[in-house]
Amino acid sequence: MERRRYRVYGRVQGVGFRAFVWREAQHLDVAGWVRNRFDGTVEVLADAAAAEHERLALILERGPRMSRVDRVESASERAEEQPMSGFTVAGDV
């Protein structure tokens, strides 16, 4: 299990991006959350196996139909002792 934080840049707010990520994460069995940031980006924190992270990154690069993804940044993070469970849409920051 690996923890990664993603930042998605482009036209990614107001286009159903968080709901799109939530649905896709359910299919991938990824744990974590997605939220809007005040700077106009979308942030995702995810616990998953390496293969699921690869799939998630591709999904984030594609985005939902009405979005425009300019770039996706990701970084590994140290996971807590207890892995996250489930996937939620978190409050904005």
BAMI-406110 format. One record per residue (C-alpha): x, y, z; residue number from 1. Coordinates in Angstrom, 3 decimals. Layout:
! residues N
R, u, v, w, vokol
R, X, Y, Z, NUM
...
This chain:
! residues 93
R, u, v, w, vokol
R, 0.000, 0.000, 0.000, 1
R, 1.328, 3.403, -0.970, 2
R, 0.053, 6.906, -0.170, 3
R, 0.198, 9.597, -2.847, 4
R, -0.997, 13.198, -2.973, 5
R, -2.143, 14.542, -6.351, 6
R, -2.770, 18.131, -7.475, 7
R, -4.784, 18.605, -10.648, 8
R, -4.478, 21.913, -12.535, 9
R, -6.699, 23.336, -15.265, 10
R, -10.463, 23.833, -15.492, 11
R, -11.209, 21.307, -12.766, 12
R, -13.700, 23.069, -10.496, 13
R, -17.393, 23.479, -11.285, 14
R, -17.293, 20.649, -13.835, 15
R, -18.068, 17.605, -11.654, 16
R, -14.425, 16.689, -11.149, 17
R, -14.735, 15.629, -7.501, 18
R, -17.755, 13.417, -8.196, 19
R, -15.915, 11.930, -11.179, 20
R, -12.883, 11.097, -9.018, 21
R, -15.114, 9.651, -6.284, 22
R, -16.870, 7.314, -8.769, 23
R, -13.611, 6.198, -10.359, 24
R, -11.971, 5.616, -6.958, 25
R, -14.862, 3.322, -6.019, 26
R, -14.169, 1.181, -9.105, 27
R, -10.441, 1.060, -8.371, 28
R, -10.851, 0.270, -4.666, 29
R, -8.757, 3.327, -3.738, 30
R, -9.067, 4.793, -0.239, 31
R, -8.744, 8.496, 0.500, 32
R, -10.401, 11.781, -0.401, 33
R, -10.760, 14.483, -3.038, 34
R, -11.315, 18.213, -2.447, 35
R, -11.270, 21.593, -4.158, 36
R, -8.553, 24.037, -3.200, 37
R, -9.043, 27.790, -3.074, 38
R, -6.351, 28.239, -5.744, 39
R, -8.593, 26.500, -8.320, 40
R, -6.885, 23.115, -8.233, 41
R, -8.252, 19.770, -7.085, 42
R, -6.313, 17.753, -4.503, 43
R, -6.491, 13.989, -4.027, 44
R, -4.935, 11.940, -1.228, 45
R, -5.030, 8.220, -1.961, 46
R, -3.916, 4.935, -0.418, 47
R, -3.633, 2.195, -3.038, 48
R, -1.360, -0.407, -4.563, 49
R, 1.086, 0.785, -7.237, 50
R, -1.078, -0.508, -10.109, 51
R, -4.124, 1.389, -8.837, 52
R, -2.064, 4.572, -8.490, 53
R, -1.031, 4.242, -12.135, 54
R, -4.678, 3.881, -13.151, 55
R, -5.759, 6.755, -10.918, 56
R, -3.104, 9.048, -12.419, 57
R, -4.409, 8.289, -15.927, 58
R, -7.967, 8.955, -14.798, 59
R, -6.966, 12.297, -13.262, 60
R, -5.163, 13.291, -16.467, 61
R, -8.311, 12.536, -18.479, 62
R, -10.863, 14.116, -16.129, 63
R, -14.610, 14.318, -16.778, 64
R, -15.986, 15.504, -20.103, 65
R, -16.413, 19.187, -19.203, 66
R, -12.988, 19.572, -17.585, 67
R, -9.645, 20.574, -19.034, 68
R, -6.655, 19.109, -17.253, 69
R, -3.448, 21.060, -17.850, 70
R, -1.254, 18.953, -15.588, 71
R, -1.252, 16.531, -12.667, 72
R, 1.458, 16.602, -10.024, 73
R, 1.923, 13.739, -7.593, 74
R, 4.184, 12.905, -4.693, 75
R, 4.555, 9.941, -2.394, 76
R, 3.823, 10.547, 1.254, 77
R, 4.484, 8.631, 4.391, 78
R, 1.361, 6.676, 5.238, 79
R, -0.005, 6.646, 8.746, 80
R, 0.022, 3.378, 10.656, 81
R, -3.666, 2.939, 9.929, 82
R, -4.444, 3.113, 6.219, 83
R, -7.449, 5.172, 5.152, 84
R, -10.644, 3.332, 4.356, 85
R, -13.330, 4.350, 1.899, 86
R, -13.172, 7.360, -0.410, 87
R, -14.876, 10.671, 0.323, 88
R, -15.399, 14.130, -1.069, 89
R, -13.828, 16.383, 1.565, 90
R, -14.486, 20.032, 2.309, 91
R, -12.728, 22.765, 0.376, 92
R, -9.441, 24.290, 1.543, 93
